[in-house]
Amino acid sequence: MKFFNITGTCISDRHFMVDTSHKIEQIMTMVGRGNYFVINRPRQYGKTTTLSLLRRKLEKTEEYLPISLSFEGVGGVLFETESNFCKEFLDLLARDGNVIKQGIHHLFEEKKNEVDGFKSLSQELTKILSSIKQKIVLMIDEVDKSSDNQIFIYFLGLLRDKYLRAADGKDTTFHSVILAGLHDIKTLKMKIRPESEKKFNSPWNIATDFNINMSFSAVEIGSMLSEYVELTGHQMDIMAVSERLFYWTSGYPFLVCKLCKMIDEDFLPERENKDWTVGDVEEVASAILYETNTLFDDLCKNLENNKELYEFIKSLILGNNELTFNMHAPLIKIAYLYGIVDRNSNNKVKIHNRIFEVVISDYIVSKMESENHTFIRNTQEPYLKCDGRLDFEKVLLQFQEVIKEKYSKDEALKSEEFLEKDLRLLFLVFLKPIINGVGFSFKEVETGAEKRLDIIVVFRDEKFVVELKIWRGPEYHKKGIIRLKKYMKSESIKKGYMLIMNKNREKEFTVEKENGLVCVYI
């Protein structure tokens, strides 16, 4: 029986899989052109599965012979010396399944002990590849495992030299070379070189850009769910469920499969009705936020290990300014490589998906809690109604009281430098212990023409929307109300909230209620 897979390579005979055949065809076109390129995508983004699918496609042709290597688990001896690398590289080629099946493994094995450096390796490769009639496609996975040495960069230089000479009719080499890993060659080289030697020119500047979108669209997610419905008999509104999965994940492959796996293996066994609903997606999207997994661990580790990146992402989550997406900006590029950010439809930087938004926000707020301990409330009970639902108006009124008390003591709240991101951070720190374990919050950004709508709070099966603003006059306030009402209508929410910081030193802490809106001034 097939299942949703979130570890290792996905195999169509064993796992429910998104139909990515059109993407494989695009890669086949690149192979046909003899391109050298890097599939550089974040962790758990389907790189290894893509290489596996491509290999199977190539194996069905008579024209190509795919050879697959991986630097995962090869050990440090491969990169100790130039001689070691050359010998081990030939050994890896000899042990490839297709090479063995073709009965040509001896061609590589016989030369293994004759090479002592890249010059002799290049000469032997020319002889071996010239004797093979098929076009050799070399695929190397996990190239990031080479990131603590310079020898791999020299190897790339060898490939580059042979590529250029072959194009000039002076050599024979691999028809196409495909590398897969987190980094592209430019950032991989910068990572390997000492600080004093960082340069942007690449030893592999022959590489073609890999611009194929490996995220799953809602339609592609639907192809996997259609197969699931067909094989299991469990019913669902495929398009509605697919669109909601995309809403939370933005098509991040691991997250899509993880949410589906949670519904199928954790939720369905506990109930009689096995059909899926959009509500199931909402439940697992909430449940995954309190789970530990390698993807979330990597996400937080990358922020923790790079202070500049942490501050950049913190500003992006808490701030109100939109940044133009520019891959030449170092922090944007590294955040993109790690899968933390992406480009929205207006060419602005956004957090890749809503799940990441919540995980990172919670991580940042947790780090800030100890610095803002006076805002912490350790129980939900004072804010719960008799039926267990959240009394959100009471939450805002209590926050107003806390700000009022703090305002009289903290000059920072009165300063002109106090920004909307500071207000948002204070509110999130206050909110976290109230909703922790039951609800979560994130900053909604896709309302109309990418107008921010600040914080969405989900508590059990209820959604609360609250716009946080600095008071900048009645016209600005009116625009905020119009935007909030449009969002309430689109999401069928009957009540909305505004939290407004008035910078007037003689201000009054008031509350206004009108037409389903509650405006709390602080």
C-alpha positions as CSV (number, residue, x, y, z in Angstrom):
1,M,0.0,0.0,0.0
2,K,1.3,3.4,-0.9
3,F,1.9,6.1,1.7
4,F,3.1,9.7,2.0
5,N,6.9,9.8,2.3
6,I,8.9,12.5,4.0
7,T,12.3,10.8,4.3
8,G,14.7,10.0,1.5
9,T,13.9,9.4,-2.1
10,C,10.2,9.2,-3.1
11,I,9.5,6.2,-5.4
12,S,6.4,6.2,-7.5
13,D,5.7,2.4,-6.9
14,R,5.7,2.9,-3.1
15,H,4.7,6.5,-2.4
16,F,2.0,9.0,-3.2
17,M,3.8,11.6,-5.4
18,V,3.1,14.8,-7.1
19,D,3.2,14.6,-10.9
20,T,6.3,16.5,-11.8
21,S,6.8,14.9,-15.2
22,H,6.6,18.4,-16.9
23,K,9.5,19.5,-14.7
24,I,11.5,16.4,-15.6
25,E,10.9,17.1,-19.3
26,Q,12.3,20.6,-18.8
27,I,15.4,19.2,-17.2
28,M,15.7,16.6,-20.1
29,T,15.8,19.6,-22.5
30,M,18.7,21.0,-20.5
31,V,20.5,17.6,-20.7
32,G,19.8,17.4,-24.4
33,R,21.6,20.7,-24.9
34,G,24.6,19.4,-23.0
35,N,24.1,21.9,-20.2
36,Y,26.1,21.7,-16.9
37,F,24.0,23.1,-14.0
38,V,23.3,23.0,-10.3
39,I,20.0,22.1,-8.7
40,N,20.4,24.2,-5.6
41,R,17.4,24.2,-3.4
42,P,16.8,24.2,0.4
43,R,16.8,21.2,2.6
44,Q,14.0,18.6,1.9
45,Y,13.0,20.3,-1.3
46,G,12.9,17.1,-3.5
47,K,16.4,17.4,-5.0
48,T,17.3,13.7,-4.6
49,T,13.9,12.6,-5.8
50,T,14.2,14.8,-8.8
51,L,17.6,13.2,-9.7
52,S,16.1,9.8,-9.2
53,L,13.2,10.6,-11.6
54,L,15.6,12.1,-14.1
55,R,17.9,9.0,-13.9
56,R,14.9,6.7,-14.6
57,K,13.9,8.9,-17.6
58,L,17.4,8.8,-19.0
59,E,17.7,5.0,-18.5
60,K,14.7,4.5,-20.9
61,T,16.7,6.0,-23.7
62,E,19.4,4.5,-25.8
63,E,21.2,7.8,-26.2
64,Y,22.2,8.5,-22.6
65,L,23.9,6.6,-19.8
66,P,23.2,8.3,-16.5
67,I,25.8,7.8,-13.7
68,S,24.8,8.9,-10.2
69,L,27.1,9.7,-7.3
70,S,26.5,11.1,-3.8
71,F,28.9,12.7,-1.4
72,E,26.6,11.7,1.4
73,G,28.5,9.3,3.7
74,V,31.7,9.1,1.6
75,G,33.8,10.1,4.5
76,G,36.6,12.6,4.8
77,V,39.2,10.5,3.0
78,L,37.7,11.6,-0.4
79,F,38.9,15.2,0.2
80,E,42.1,14.6,2.1
81,T,44.4,14.9,-0.9
82,E,44.1,15.4,-4.7
83,S,45.3,11.8,-5.2
84,N,42.7,10.4,-2.9
85,F,39.9,12.3,-4.6
86,C,40.9,11.2,-8.1
87,K,41.1,7.5,-7.0
88,E,37.9,7.6,-5.0
89,F,36.1,9.4,-7.8
90,L,36.9,6.6,-10.3
91,D,35.9,4.1,-7.7
92,L,32.5,5.8,-7.2
93,L,32.0,5.8,-11.0
94,A,32.8,2.1,-11.2
95,R,30.2,1.2,-8.5
96,D,27.3,2.9,-10.2
97,G,24.5,0.5,-11.0
98,N,24.2,1.5,-14.7
99,V,28.0,1.2,-15.2
100,I,27.9,-2.3,-13.7
101,K,24.9,-3.3,-15.8
102,Q,26.7,-2.1,-19.0
103,G,29.7,-4.2,-18.0
104,I,32.1,-1.3,-18.2
105,H,33.0,-0.9,-14.5
106,H,36.4,-2.4,-15.3
107,L,37.2,0.6,-17.4
108,F,37.2,2.8,-14.3
109,E,38.6,0.2,-11.8
110,E,41.6,-0.5,-14.0
111,K,42.7,3.2,-14.0
112,K,42.0,3.8,-10.3
113,N,45.5,3.1,-9.2
114,E,47.1,4.9,-12.1
115,V,45.9,8.4,-11.3
116,D,47.7,10.6,-8.9
117,G,46.2,14.0,-9.6
118,F,43.8,15.9,-11.7
119,K,46.0,16.0,-14.7
120,S,46.2,12.2,-14.9
121,L,42.5,11.9,-14.0
122,S,41.6,14.1,-16.9
123,Q,43.7,12.0,-19.3
124,E,42.1,8.8,-18.2
125,L,38.6,10.1,-18.3
126,T,39.2,11.2,-21.9
127,K,40.2,7.6,-22.8
128,I,37.4,6.0,-20.9
129,L,34.6,8.3,-22.1
130,S,35.8,8.1,-25.7
131,S,35.3,4.3,-25.6
132,I,31.7,4.6,-24.5
133,K,29.2,5.1,-27.3
134,Q,26.4,6.6,-25.2
135,K,26.4,10.2,-23.9
136,I,27.3,10.1,-20.2
137,V,25.2,12.3,-17.9
138,L,27.0,12.6,-14.5
139,M,24.8,13.5,-11.5
140,I,26.4,14.3,-8.1
141,D,24.1,14.7,-5.1
142,E,24.9,16.3,-1.7
143,V,27.8,18.4,-3.1
144,D,27.6,20.5,0.1
145,K,29.4,17.7,1.8
146,S,32.5,19.0,0.1
147,S,32.1,22.5,1.6
148,D,35.0,22.2,4.1
149,N,37.8,21.8,1.4
150,Q,39.2,23.3,-1.7
151,I,39.8,20.1,-3.6
152,F,36.2,19.9,-4.9
153,I,36.7,23.4,-6.4
154,Y,39.7,22.1,-8.2
155,F,37.6,19.2,-9.5
156,L,35.1,21.7,-10.9
157,G,37.9,23.5,-12.6
158,L,38.8,20.2,-14.3
159,L,35.3,19.7,-15.5
160,R,35.2,23.3,-16.8
161,D,38.5,22.8,-18.7
162,K,37.4,19.6,-20.3
163,Y,34.0,21.1,-21.2
164,L,35.6,24.0,-23.0
165,R,38.2,21.8,-24.8
166,A,35.5,19.3,-25.8
167,A,33.4,22.2,-27.3
168,D,36.5,23.1,-29.3
169,G,36.8,19.5,-30.5
170,K,40.0,18.9,-28.5
171,D,38.7,16.6,-25.8
172,T,36.0,14.1,-24.8
173,T,34.1,14.6,-21.5
174,F,30.7,14.1,-19.8
175,H,27.8,15.2,-22.0
176,S,26.0,16.9,-19.1
177,V,26.9,17.3,-15.4
178,I,24.3,18.0,-12.8
179,L,25.1,18.9,-9.2
180,A,22.6,19.0,-6.4
181,G,22.8,20.7,-3.1
182,L,21.8,23.6,-0.9
183,H,24.4,26.0,-2.4
184,D,25.0,27.1,-5.9
185,I,28.6,27.1,-7.1
186,K,29.2,30.8,-6.3
187,T,28.1,30.5,-2.7
188,L,29.8,27.1,-2.3
189,K,33.1,28.6,-3.4
190,M,32.7,31.6,-1.1
191,K,32.0,29.1,1.8
192,I,35.1,27.1,1.1
193,R,37.6,30.0,0.6
194,P,39.1,31.7,3.6
195,E,37.7,35.2,4.3
196,S,40.7,36.9,2.8
197,E,40.3,35.0,-0.5
198,K,36.6,35.4,-1.2
199,K,35.9,36.1,-4.8
200,F,32.8,36.0,-6.9
201,N,34.2,34.5,-10.1
202,S,33.4,30.8,-10.4
203,P,35.5,27.9,-11.6
204,W,32.3,26.6,-13.1
205,N,31.1,29.7,-15.0
206,I,30.1,27.3,-17.8
207,A,27.0,26.4,-15.7
208,T,23.6,27.2,-17.0
209,D,21.1,28.8,-14.6
210,F,18.6,26.3,-13.2
211,N,15.3,28.3,-13.1
212,I,12.8,25.5,-12.9
213,N,10.3,26.0,-10.1
214,M,10.4,23.0,-7.8
215,S,7.7,24.1,-5.5
216,F,4.4,22.3,-5.9
217,S,1.4,24.3,-7.2
218,A,-2.1,23.7,-6.0
219,V,-2.8,21.8,-9.3
220,E,0.3,19.6,-8.8
221,I,-0.7,18.9,-5.2
222,G,-4.1,17.9,-6.6
223,S,-2.4,15.3,-8.8
224,M,-1.1,13.5,-5.7
225,L,-4.4,13.7,-3.9
226,S,-6.3,12.3,-7.0
227,E,-4.1,9.2,-6.9
228,Y,-4.8,9.0,-3.1
229,V,-8.5,9.1,-3.6
230,E,-8.4,6.6,-6.4
231,L,-6.3,4.0,-4.4
232,T,-7.9,4.5,-1.0
233,G,-11.5,5.3,-1.8
234,H,-11.4,8.2,0.8
235,Q,-13.2,11.2,-0.7
236,M,-12.4,14.9,-0.6
237,D,-12.9,18.2,-2.5
238,I,-9.5,17.8,-4.2
239,M,-9.1,21.3,-5.4
240,A,-10.3,22.9,-2.1
241,V,-7.9,20.7,0.0
242,S,-5.0,21.3,-2.5
243,E,-5.5,25.0,-2.4
244,R,-5.5,25.0,1.4
245,L,-2.4,22.9,1.5
246,F,-0.8,25.4,-0.8
247,Y,-2.1,28.3,1.4
248,W,-0.1,27.0,4.4
249,T,3.0,25.6,2.6
250,S,3.4,27.7,-0.6
251,G,4.2,24.3,-2.1
252,Y,7.3,23.5,0.0
253,P,7.6,19.8,-0.9
254,F,8.4,18.5,2.6
255,L,5.6,20.5,4.2
256,V,3.0,19.4,1.7
257,C,3.8,15.7,2.2
258,K,4.1,16.1,5.9
259,L,0.6,17.6,6.3
260,C,-0.9,14.9,4.1
261,K,0.9,12.2,6.1
262,M,-0.4,13.7,9.3
263,I,-4.0,13.7,8.1
264,D,-3.7,10.1,6.7
265,E,-1.8,8.5,9.5
266,D,-2.6,10.5,12.6
267,F,-6.1,11.9,12.1
268,L,-8.0,9.3,10.1
269,P,-7.3,6.2,12.3
270,E,-9.1,8.0,15.1
271,R,-12.4,8.5,13.4
272,E,-15.0,6.6,11.5
273,N,-15.4,9.0,8.6
274,K,-12.2,8.7,6.5
275,D,-13.0,11.5,4.0
276,W,-10.7,14.6,4.1
277,T,-11.9,18.2,4.6
278,V,-10.3,21.6,4.5
279,G,-10.8,21.6,8.3
280,D,-8.3,18.7,8.4
281,V,-5.7,20.8,6.7
282,E,-6.3,23.6,9.3
283,E,-5.9,21.2,12.2
284,V,-2.6,19.6,10.9
285,A,-1.2,23.0,10.0
286,S,-1.8,24.0,13.7
287,A,-0.4,20.7,15.0
288,I,2.8,20.7,13.0
289,L,3.8,24.0,14.7
290,Y,4.3,22.3,18.0
291,E,6.4,19.5,16.5
292,T,10.1,19.1,16.3
293,N,11.5,18.0,12.9
294,T,14.8,18.4,11.1
295,L,13.4,21.1,8.8
296,F,12.4,23.4,11.7
297,D,15.6,22.6,13.5
298,D,17.6,23.7,10.4
299,L,15.5,26.8,10.1
300,C,16.3,27.9,13.6
301,K,19.9,26.8,13.5
302,N,20.5,28.9,10.4
303,L,19.1,32.0,12.1
304,E,21.0,31.3,15.3
305,N,24.3,30.8,13.5
306,N,24.1,34.1,11.5
307,K,23.4,37.2,13.6
308,E,23.0,39.4,10.5
309,L,20.5,36.9,9.0
310,Y,18.6,36.7,12.2
311,E,18.2,40.5,12.4
312,F,17.2,40.7,8.8
313,I,14.5,38.1,9.2
314,K,13.3,39.6,12.4
315,S,13.0,43.0,10.7
316,L,11.1,41.3,7.9
317,I,8.6,39.6,10.2
318,L,8.1,42.4,12.6
319,G,8.5,45.4,10.3
320,N,6.1,47.0,7.8
321,N,8.5,47.9,5.0
322,E,8.5,45.9,1.8
323,L,11.9,45.0,0.4
324,T,12.5,44.5,-3.3
325,F,13.7,41.0,-4.0
326,N,17.3,41.2,-5.2
327,M,19.5,38.1,-5.4
328,H,22.6,40.3,-5.5
329,A,21.8,41.4,-1.9
330,P,23.9,39.0,0.3
331,L,21.3,38.5,3.1
332,I,18.4,38.0,0.6
333,K,20.4,35.5,-1.3
334,I,21.4,33.4,1.7
335,A,17.9,33.6,3.1
336,Y,16.6,32.4,-0.2
337,L,19.2,29.6,-0.4
338,Y,18.0,28.4,3.0
339,G,14.4,28.5,1.9
340,I,13.5,31.1,4.5
341,V,12.3,33.7,2.0
342,D,10.9,33.8,-1.5
343,R,9.8,36.3,-4.1
344,N,6.1,37.4,-4.2
345,S,4.1,38.4,-7.2
346,N,5.2,42.1,-6.8
347,N,8.9,41.2,-6.7
348,K,9.1,41.8,-2.9
349,V,10.7,39.6,-0.3
350,K,8.3,37.4,1.7
351,I,8.7,34.6,4.2
352,H,8.5,31.5,2.1
353,N,5.3,30.1,3.7
354,R,2.9,30.7,6.5
355,I,4.1,27.7,8.5
356,F,7.7,29.2,8.5
357,E,6.2,32.5,9.4
358,V,4.6,31.1,12.5
359,V,7.7,29.0,13.5
360,I,10.1,31.9,13.1
361,S,7.8,34.3,14.8
362,D,7.5,32.0,17.7
363,Y,11.2,31.5,17.8
364,I,11.9,35.2,17.8
365,V,9.3,35.9,20.4
366,S,10.6,33.1,22.7
367,K,14.0,34.8,22.6
368,M,12.5,38.1,23.5
369,E,10.3,36.9,26.3
370,S,12.9,37.1,29.0
371,E,13.7,40.7,28.0
372,N,10.1,41.6,28.3
373,H,9.1,39.5,31.3
374,T,6.7,42.1,32.6
375,F,4.4,41.3,29.6
376,I,4.2,37.6,30.2
377,R,0.9,36.1,31.4
378,N,1.3,32.4,32.3
379,T,-2.2,31.3,31.9
380,Q,-5.1,31.3,29.4
381,E,-7.8,31.0,32.0
382,P,-8.6,34.7,32.5
383,Y,-9.1,35.1,28.8
384,L,-11.3,32.1,28.1
385,K,-15.1,32.2,27.9
386,C,-17.3,29.5,29.5
387,D,-17.2,27.4,26.3
388,G,-13.4,27.5,26.2
389,R,-13.2,30.0,23.4
390,L,-10.8,33.0,23.5
391,D,-12.2,36.3,24.7
392,F,-10.0,38.3,22.3
393,E,-11.5,41.7,23.2
394,K,-10.4,41.0,26.8
395,V,-6.9,40.1,25.6
396,L,-6.7,43.5,23.9
397,L,-8.0,45.4,26.9
398,Q,-5.5,43.7,29.2
399,F,-2.8,44.6,26.8
400,Q,-4.0,48.1,26.9
401,E,-3.7,48.1,30.7
402,V,-0.2,46.7,30.6
403,I,0.9,49.3,28.0
404,K,-0.7,52.0,30.1
405,E,1.3,50.9,33.2
406,K,4.5,50.5,31.2
407,Y,4.0,53.9,29.4
408,S,4.2,55.8,32.6
409,K,7.6,54.2,33.3
410,D,9.2,53.5,29.9
411,E,10.4,56.6,28.0
412,A,11.0,54.3,24.9
413,L,7.3,54.0,24.4
414,K,7.1,57.8,24.2
415,S,9.9,58.3,21.8
416,E,9.6,59.2,18.1
417,E,11.7,56.1,17.3
418,F,9.1,53.7,18.6
419,L,7.9,51.9,15.4
420,E,5.0,49.6,14.4
421,K,7.4,46.7,14.6
422,D,8.1,47.5,18.3
423,L,4.4,47.5,19.0
424,R,4.0,44.2,17.1
425,L,6.8,42.6,19.0
426,L,5.4,43.7,22.4
427,F,2.0,42.4,21.5
428,L,3.3,39.0,20.3
429,V,5.3,38.6,23.5
430,F,2.2,39.4,25.5
431,L,0.1,37.1,23.3
432,K,2.3,34.0,23.2
433,P,1.7,32.5,26.7
434,I,-2.0,33.1,26.3
435,I,-2.4,31.1,23.1
436,N,0.6,28.8,23.5
437,G,-0.3,25.1,22.8
438,V,-3.8,25.9,21.6
439,G,-3.4,28.6,19.0
440,F,-0.9,30.5,16.9
441,S,-0.4,33.8,15.1
442,F,1.1,35.0,11.9
443,K,1.3,38.2,9.8
444,E,-1.0,38.1,6.9
445,V,0.4,39.7,3.8
446,E,-1.7,38.6,0.8
447,T,-4.7,41.0,1.0
448,G,-5.5,42.7,-2.3
449,A,-2.4,44.2,-3.8
450,E,-0.1,42.7,-1.2
451,K,-1.3,45.1,1.6
452,R,-0.2,44.0,5.0
453,L,-2.9,43.1,7.5
454,D,-0.7,42.6,10.5
455,I,-1.6,39.8,12.8
456,I,-3.9,36.9,12.3
457,V,-4.6,34.9,15.5
458,V,-5.9,31.4,15.3
459,F,-7.3,29.8,18.5
460,R,-8.9,26.4,18.2
461,D,-11.3,26.8,15.3
462,E,-11.6,30.6,15.5
463,K,-9.7,33.3,13.6
464,F,-9.1,36.8,14.9
465,V,-7.6,39.6,12.8
466,V,-6.0,42.6,14.4
467,E,-4.5,45.5,12.7
468,L,-1.6,47.2,14.6
469,K,-1.0,50.8,13.7
470,I,0.7,54.0,14.9
471,W,-1.8,56.8,14.8
472,R,-1.0,59.0,11.8
473,G,-4.3,61.0,11.5
474,P,-7.9,60.2,10.5
475,E,-7.2,59.6,6.8
476,Y,-4.6,56.9,7.5
477,H,-6.9,55.4,10.1
478,K,-9.8,55.3,7.6
479,K,-7.7,53.4,5.0
480,G,-6.8,50.8,7.6
481,I,-10.5,50.3,8.5
482,I,-11.4,49.9,4.8
483,R,-8.7,47.3,4.3
484,L,-9.6,45.4,7.5
485,K,-13.3,45.3,6.5
486,K,-12.4,43.9,3.1
487,Y,-10.4,41.1,4.6
488,M,-13.2,40.4,7.1
489,K,-15.7,40.0,4.3
490,S,-13.4,37.8,2.2
491,E,-12.8,35.5,5.2
492,S,-16.4,35.7,6.5
493,I,-15.2,37.1,9.8
494,K,-17.9,39.1,11.7
495,K,-15.6,41.0,14.1
496,G,-12.3,42.8,13.6
497,Y,-9.9,44.5,15.9
498,M,-7.5,47.5,15.6
499,L,-4.7,48.2,18.1
500,I,-3.6,51.8,17.7
501,M,-0.6,53.4,19.3
502,N,-1.2,57.1,19.8
503,K,2.1,59.0,20.1
504,N,0.5,62.0,21.7
505,R,2.0,62.4,25.1
506,E,-1.4,63.6,26.5
507,K,-3.2,60.7,25.0
508,E,-6.2,58.8,26.5
509,F,-6.4,55.0,26.6
510,T,-9.8,54.6,25.0
511,V,-11.9,51.9,23.2
512,E,-14.2,52.5,20.3
513,K,-16.8,50.0,19.0
514,E,-18.6,50.4,15.7
515,N,-20.0,48.1,13.0
516,G,-18.2,45.0,14.1
517,L,-14.9,46.7,14.8
518,V,-13.2,47.2,18.1
519,C,-10.5,49.9,18.2
520,V,-8.3,49.9,21.2
521,Y,-6.1,53.0,21.7
522,I,-2.8,52.7,23.6
